[in-house]
């Protein structure tokens, strides 16, 4: 993913989504192409049309923070979209290298999630790969997969790939389209920070080729930092679950995140999680008992 081309494409998509009346301009009839014209956006941002055109064409990488901020305001970007725009403009100049060794979850993080026996928890790497999960987290989101698969880097499940390519995972989410948009929005934000990440580029390339749904969403450039919210699931063992989710980012440079699920007290979802936890304990005990 060339950062200059990503910057240009993001600007084009966001400009095309704006109508003149959205930014206080008069609309004089039917337009050949949707959205604002380049010269209109340039005028609103206070830059020359030539300069803005070079940005959209991926021919300029010297936008100052003041100019980037002016363009963000002209495009009516929200907080997450604004951050993404600044990342795209900034990382042209300062790139961060990807780690050369396989990522590992910290021992303290492992102890933390394993202590939460009643709360499903999954530790994700920077590309949404599963670094670890506790027993209930595994049972909730990927019980059909090997529990130990995150321990082998070559076999690690990737939550975004599972969402688009795995039928069990697709069936888990009642509002699959909403979940898919969240996943792509988060991945877009990450791509803006890590334009030199070869593994991320490979992941996006693979999903774009295999999944038309992913390719369609990716082309729309959705951007959102999804840190909390509600997920509607239909689990094959315990039925419908309305779960709250929280994402905790670790305060280091690993980009690891802990995804946790909770249910409101006294709800059917809380009873469902308790039932799932009970079945997990029963399976663990059965596995320890000698055969015969």
C-alpha positions in Angstrom: 0.0 0.0 0.0 1.7 3.2 -1.2 1.0 5.9 1.4 0.8 8.6 -1.3 -1.8 6.6 -3.3 -3.7 5.8 -0.1 -3.8 9.5 0.7 -5.0 10.4 -2.7 -7.7 7.8 -2.8 -9.0 8.7 0.7 -9.3 12.4 -0.4 -11.2 11.4 -3.6 -13.6 9.1 -1.8 -14.4 11.7 0.9 -14.7 14.5 -1.6 -17.1 12.5 -3.7 -19.3 11.8 -0.6 -19.9 15.6 0.0 -22.6 17.6 -1.7 -22.3 21.4 -2.2 -25.1 22.1 0.2 -23.2 20.1 2.9 -20.5 22.7 3.0 -22.6 25.8 2.3 -22.2 26.0 -1.4 -25.0 26.4 -4.0 -25.7 23.5 -6.3 -26.2 24.6 -9.9 -27.9 21.6 -11.5 -26.8 18.1 -12.3 -23.1 17.3 -12.0 -21.3 14.8 -14.3 -19.6 13.2 -11.3 -20.9 13.0 -7.7 -19.6 15.2 -4.9 -17.6 18.4 -4.7 -15.3 19.4 -7.5 -11.6 19.6 -6.7 -11.6 23.4 -7.1 -14.4 23.7 -4.7 -12.7 21.6 -2.1 -9.4 23.5 -2.6 -11.2 26.8 -2.2 -12.8 25.6 1.1 -9.4 24.5 2.4 -7.7 27.7 1.3 -5.1 26.0 -1.0 -4.6 26.2 -4.7 -6.5 23.9 -7.0 -3.1 22.8 -8.5 -1.7 21.9 -5.2 -4.8 20.0 -4.0 -5.0 18.1 -7.3 -1.4 16.9 -6.8 -2.3 15.6 -3.4 -5.3 13.6 -4.9 -3.1 12.3 -7.7 -0.4 11.1 -5.2 2.2 13.5 -6.6 2.9 15.5 -3.5 4.0 14.5 0.0 4.8 17.8 1.6 1.4 18.8 3.1 2.0 20.7 6.3 -0.1 20.0 9.5 -1.9 23.3 8.9 -2.8 22.4 5.3 -3.9 18.8 6.4 -6.0 20.3 9.1 -7.6 22.7 6.7 -8.5 19.9 4.3 -9.9 17.8 7.1 -12.2 20.7 8.1 -13.2 21.2 4.5 -14.1 17.5 4.2 -16.1 17.6 7.4 -14.1 14.7 8.8 -14.9 13.3 12.2 -12.3 12.6 14.9 -11.2 9.2 13.6 -11.2 10.2 10.0 -9.2 13.3 10.8 -6.6 11.1 12.6 -6.5 8.8 9.6 -5.8 11.7 7.3 -3.0 13.0 9.4 -1.5 9.5 9.6 -1.6 9.2 5.9 0.1 12.5 5.4 2.6 12.0 8.2 3.8 8.5 7.5 5.0 9.5 4.1 7.9 11.2 5.9 8.3 8.9 9.0 7.8 5.2 8.5 7.7 2.6 11.2 9.3 -0.8 10.5 7.4 -3.9 11.1 8.8 -6.3 13.7 10.9 -9.1 12.1 10.2 -11.7 14.8 6.8 -13.4 15.4 4.7 -11.5 17.8 4.2 -12.8 21.3 1.7 -12.0 24.0 3.2 -10.8 27.3 3.1 -13.3 30.2 1.3 -10.7 32.3 -1.4 -10.4 29.7 -1.8 -14.1 29.6 -2.2 -14.2 33.4 -4.8 -11.4 33.2 -7.1 -13.0 30.7 -6.8 -16.5 32.2 -7.9 -15.1 35.6 -11.1 -13.8 34.0 -12.9 -17.1 34.0 -16.4 -15.6 33.6 -15.4 -13.0 30.9 -14.5 -14.0 27.3 -11.3 -12.4 26.3 -9.1 -12.4 23.2 -5.7 -10.8 22.7 -5.2 -9.4 19.2 -2.1 -8.4 17.4 -1.8 -5.3 15.3 -3.3 -7.0 12.2 -6.2 -8.6 14.1 -4.4 -11.9 14.5 -5.2 -13.9 17.6 -2.2 -14.0 20.0 -4.1 -15.7 22.7 -7.6 -16.2 24.2 -8.9 -17.5 27.5 -11.1 -20.6 27.5 -14.4 -18.7 27.4 -13.1 -16.3 24.7 -12.2 -19.3 22.5 -15.5 -21.0 23.2 -17.4 -17.8 22.3 -15.8 -16.7 19.1 -14.0 -19.8 17.6 -14.9 -23.0 19.4 -14.6 -24.9 16.1 -10.9 -24.0 15.9 -8.0 -25.6 17.9 -7.6 -23.8 21.2 -3.7 -23.9 20.8 -3.7 -22.4 17.3 -2.6 -18.9 18.4 0.6 -20.4 19.9 1.9 -21.4 16.4 2.5 -18.2 14.4 1.9 -19.9 11.1 -1.5 -21.2 12.3 -2.8 -18.2 14.1 -6.4 -17.3 13.3 -7.0 -13.8 12.1 -10.3 -12.3 13.2 -10.8 -10.3 10.0 -10.1 -13.3 7.7 -12.4 -15.4 9.8 -15.2 -12.8 9.5 -15.0 -12.8 5.7 -13.9 -16.3 4.8 -15.1 -18.6 7.6 -18.7 -19.8 7.4 -18.8 -20.6 11.2 -17.7 -17.0 12.0 -20.1 -15.4 9.5 -23.0 -17.3 11.1 -22.0 -16.2 14.6 -22.9 -12.5 13.9 -26.5 -11.6 13.6 -25.6 -8.2 12.0 -22.8 -9.5 9.9 -22.7 -6.4 7.6 -22.3 -4.1 10.7 -19.5 -6.3 12.0 -17.8 -6.4 8.7 -17.8 -2.6 8.4 -16.3 -2.4 11.9 -13.5 -4.7 11.0 -12.6 -2.9 7.8 -12.9 0.5 9.5 -10.4 -0.6 12.1 -8.1 -2.1 9.5 -8.1 1.1 7.5 -7.1 3.1 10.6 -4.3 0.7 11.2 -3.1 0.9 7.6 -2.8 4.6 7.8 -0.4 4.2 10.7 1.6 1.3 9.2 1.9 1.9 5.5 5.2 0.0 5.5 3.8 -3.2 7.1 4.3 -5.9 4.6 2.2 -8.5 6.4 -0.7 -6.0 6.6 -0.4 -5.3 2.9 -0.4 -9.1 2.2 -3.5 -9.5 4.4 -5.4 -6.7 2.6 -4.3 -8.1 -0.8 -5.5 -11.6 0.0 -8.9 -10.5 1.3 -9.4 -8.1 -1.7 -8.7 -11.0 -4.1 -10.8 -13.6 -2.4 -13.7 -11.7 -0.9 -15.7 -9.3 -3.1 -17.5 -8.1 0.0 -14.2 -7.1 1.6 -13.0 -5.4 -1.6 -16.2 -3.4 -1.8 -16.0 -2.2 1.8 -12.2 -1.5 1.5 -12.8 0.7 -1.5 -15.2 2.9 0.5 -12.5 3.9 3.0 -14.5 3.5 6.2 -12.5 4.7 9.2 -13.5 4.2 12.8 -11.7 3.4 16.0 -14.0 0.7 17.4 -13.2 0.6 21.1 -16.6 -0.4 22.5 -20.2 -1.2 21.5 -22.7 -3.9 21.2 -22.5 -7.2 19.3 -25.4 -9.4 18.5 -24.4 -13.1 18.3 -26.1 -16.4 17.6 -23.9 -19.0 19.3 -24.4 -22.6 18.1 -24.5 -23.9 21.7 -26.3 -21.3 23.7 -28.3 -19.3 21.1 -28.7 -15.5 20.9 -26.4 -13.3 22.9 -26.5 -9.5 23.2 -23.0 -8.7 24.4 -21.1 -5.5 25.2 -17.6 -5.4 24.0 -14.6 -3.3 25.2 -11.2 -3.1 23.6 -8.2 -2.2 25.8 -5.0 -1.1 24.1 -1.8 -1.9 25.9 0.3 1.1 26.9 3.4 0.0 24.9 4.5 0.0 21.2 3.2 -3.6 20.6 -0.3 -2.5 19.3 -1.7 -5.4 21.2 -5.4 -5.2 22.2 -7.5 -7.1 24.6 -11.1 -7.7 23.4 -13.5 -8.5 26.2 -17.2 -9.4 26.2 -19.7 -8.8 29.0 -23.4 -9.2 29.4 -25.8 -7.0 31.4 -26.7 -8.6 34.7 -29.9 -10.6 34.7 -30.2 -10.8 31.0 -30.6 -13.9 28.8 -27.1 -13.2 27.5 -25.7 -13.4 31.0 -27.3 -16.7 31.5 -26.0 -17.8 28.1 -22.4 -16.9 29.0 -22.7 -18.7 32.3 -23.9 -21.8 30.5 -21.1 -21.6 28.0 -18.6 -21.2 30.9 -20.1 -24.3 32.6 -19.8 -26.4 29.5 -16.2 -25.3 29.0 -15.3 -26.4 32.5 -17.1 -29.8 32.0 -15.1 -30.3 28.8 -11.9 -29.5 30.5 -12.6 -32.0 33.3 -13.6 -34.7 30.8 -10.3 -34.2 28.9 -8.3 -34.8 32.1 -10.1 -38.0 33.1 -8.3 -41.2 32.0 -10.0 -43.2 29.2 -11.4 -46.7 30.1 
